[in-house]
């Protein structure tokens, strides 16, 4: 069984009390140092912390202990080192160091994936509960819980929480996925070992005023595709379980599918699959960029200044889209057969589910009608080359901040579906009698 790593962040770890061994109280305290400190229990000012650490060390067949004497030291360490503990025990009371535990806890939850046990004394229990019940902590409730420092069964509380969380996919598979992903990255980098930085950019970059350049997201996509292939070669198991009821919480269901369907670029480059909004419209409508990346990279020369967009209509309480569907005589029975995928409907009316609405702080579904595609002309800015890529700083009527982008493997089939349904490949129907005779001839093949 793989051991789980537990990292304790607590200013009461007695590093400075043990001068017989050289240790840096600003860096990681490993299991050997913990075992050394526990040989002299009288040096521990915090008996509860000492007892807690002792039980973890005694269970060294299941857990690997480490620690830091300050939250900030942990953050600095993970910036400079590959270190990702399974469980973080986060001491709320860091003494008179001026530490803002609320801010640090939120930072920890946002930037690491660990089960977080907040170590707190009984007199702080109510205060801490009020803080972690705030809106900004709600999405991390699944991996956050309290452990009272002055209880004899603190370790028992921690172990029960770990056992419960191990039923969740992320905790069950996290160590294996982290290890295999790191191995896949090493394999990918090894294959590029003979290529210099300049050669890599020259081979895969695009011309930009006499130099070669690769945008951050494009560089990541090149690397991630190779890492993906290497990771697939290491993960050979199939995941299976008994059939269970689907998730009933509609917002949670969409949140999980949002993770599967979309990503969130933060640069200034306009790309195929970006979901953006018009700064002049207050109706909540979004727009999907369907122009190809090849044309967007040399936008004014290849696309003559025109970008193709597809309107996306929020389904929730949308009077406009209700009237539109009635006007084009879409019947209620159309939606009796569920939309099974982005591209399953045959009439070009489909849905992008679970797009995050930042204003309403919820995940919403958006309907699109492929034939409503339109082109928007963007004037070439002064001093910008026609070979330049389109950026949001040029595209001022539309905003890509906090933007969502459709991920592969969904993006390419979605764009193809939209293009195929703009005009279709229409041709006159066969006459009724000809269709009937063809049908009978085909049926005769199966007799």
NUPAVEX-375551 format. One record per residue (C-alpha): x, y, z. Coordinates in steps of 0.5 Angstrom, whole numbers, plus 2048, in hexadecimal, padded with zeros to 3 digits. Example, Ala and Ser with C-alpha at 12.3 -4.5 7.8 and 13.67 -1.06 7.14 Angstrom:
8197F781081B7FE80E
// end
This chain:
8008008008038077FE80480B80480181280580581880680381D80C80682480C80582881380582F81280683281A80A83781D80B83282380F82D82081582E82481B82E81F81E83482381E83082A82382A82782A82D82682D82682582B82681E82C82B81882582C81682283281281B83481581A83880F81A83280B81782B80A81782781181782080F81581981281C81881581C81F81881581D81B81881781E81E81A82181982082481581A82781A81782B81A81D83081381E83181482483781782883181082982E80C82F83180582C82D8048268307FE82582B80282682580782182880281B8297FF81C82280681C81F80881682380281282180481481A80B81281A80980B81E80580981880A80A81380880480F80280980D80481080D80B81480C80B81A81080E82180E80D82881080E82F81180E83581680B83A81280583A80D80A83E80881083A80980B83480680983980081083B7FE8128337FF80D8317FA80F8377F58168347F581582D7F58118277F380D8267F98068247FA8048218007FD81D8007FB8208077FD82780A7FB8288117FA82F8127FB8338187F78398197FA83C81F80183E81D80384282380584A82280884981B80384E8188008488147F98488107F78418117F184280D7F48458077FA8408077F583A8087F183D8027F883D7FE7F98368007F38337FD7F38377F77FA8357F57FB82E7F87F78287F87F78257FF7F38238047F38288097F28278107F182E8147F582D81B7F18328207F08328277E983182A7E983982C7EA83A8247E58358227DF8398217E383F81E7E683B8197E08378177DD83E8157E38408117E383980D7DB83A80C7DC8408087DB8408007E28407FE7E38398017DD8367FF7E08327F97E582F7FD7E182C8037E28258007E98258027E982A8087E782880F7E982A8177ED82681C7ED8298237F48298267F382882D7EF82182C7F281A82D7EF8188277F281D8227F581881E7EF81381E7EB81981B7F081A8167F18138147E98128137E981880F7EE81580A7EB80F80A7E48128087E88178037EB8118007E480F7FD7E58157F87E88147F17ED81A7F27F08177F97F08107F77F48117F17F88177F27FF8147F47FF80F7EE7FD8157E980281A7EC8078147EC8068127E58058197E280C81B7E580F8157E180B8177DB80E81E7DB81581B7DC8148167D681281C7D28188217D481D81B7D381A81B7CC81C8227CB8228227CE8268237C88228297C68248307C881F8357CA8218397C38208337BF8198317C38168387C28198387BA8168327B980F8337BC80E83A7BC80B83F7B780E8457B480D84C7B88118527B581784E7B38178497B98148437BB80F8437C180B83D7C48058407C980583D7D07FE8397CE8018367C88078347CB8038317D17FF82D7CB80582A7C88088287CE8028257D18008217CB80781D7CC80681D7D47FF81A7D28028157CE8078137D38028137D97FD80E7D58038097D48048097DB7FC8097DD7FA8027DB7F48007E07ED8017DE7E98057E47E28017E57DD8017EA7D67FF7EB7D08037E87CE8097ED7C980E7ED7CB8157E97CD81B7ED7C781F7EF7CA8257F07C98297EA7CE82E7EB7D38297ED7D28257E77D382B7E37D982D7E77DC8267E57DB8267DE7DD82D7DE7E482A7E07E38257DA7E18297D57E58307D67EB8337D77ED83A7D97F283E7D57F58457D87F98487D37F784D7CE7F78487C77F08477C47EF83F7C27EA83B7BF7E68387C57E683E7C97E08407CD7DF8487CD7DA84D7CE7D88547CB7DA85A7D07D485E7CD7CF8587CE7CB8577D57C78517D37CC84C7D57CD8497CE7D48467CD7D88457C77DC83F7C47E28407C07E283C7BA7E783F7B57ED83A7B57F383B7B97F783B7B27F38417B07F38447B67FB8447B77FC8487B17F584C7B17F58527AC7F984E7A77F58477A77EE8497AA7EE8507A77EC8537AE7E584F7AE7E484A7B47DF8457B57DB8457BB7D58417BD7D08437C27CE83F7C97C88417CC7C783F7D47C183A7D57BF83D7DB7B98427DB7BB8447D47B58477D17B98497CB7BB8427C97B483F7CB7B18447C67B68427C17B583B7C27AD83C7C17AE8407BB7B283B7B77AD8367B97B18317BE7AC82D7C17AD82A7C87AD8237C67B48257C37B78257CA7B481E7CC7BA81A7C97BF81D7CE7C58207CB7CA81B7CB7D181F7C97D38267C77D28237C07CC81E7C07C68227BE7C58227B67C28297B57C882D7B87C582F7BE7C982D7C47CB82F7CB7D28307CE7D182E7D67D48317DC7D78377DA7D983B7E07D58427E17DA8467E57D484B7E67CF8467E97D58417EC7D183B7E97D28377E37CD8387DE7CB8347D77CB8387D17C88377CA7CA8387C37C78387BC7CD8367B77CA83B7B27CA8417B67D28417B57D48487B37DA84C7B17DD8527B57E28577B17E88597B57EC85F7B27F385E7B27F68627B87FC8687B68038657B680085D7B68038597B17FD8557AD80184F7AE8008507B67FB84B7BA7F584E7BC7F58507C47F08527C87F38597C97F185A7C27EA8577C27E885C7C77E085B7C67E18547C97E48527CF7E884C7D17EA84D7D87E78477DD7E68447D67E483C7D57E78387CF7E48327CD7EA82C7CE7EC8267C97E98217C87E38257C87E582B7C47E78287BD7E08247BC7DC82A7BF7DF82F7BA7DE82A7B47D78297B67D58307B67D98317AF7D582B7AC7CE82E7AF7CF8357AC7CD8337A57CD82C7A57CE82879F7C782979C7C58267967BE8247937BA81E7967B98187927B28177907AD8137957AD80D7907B480D78F7B580D7967B18077977B48037927BB8047957B880279C7B57FB7997BC7FA7957C07FB79C7BB7F77A07BC7F179B7C37F179D7C27EF7A47BD7E97A2
// end
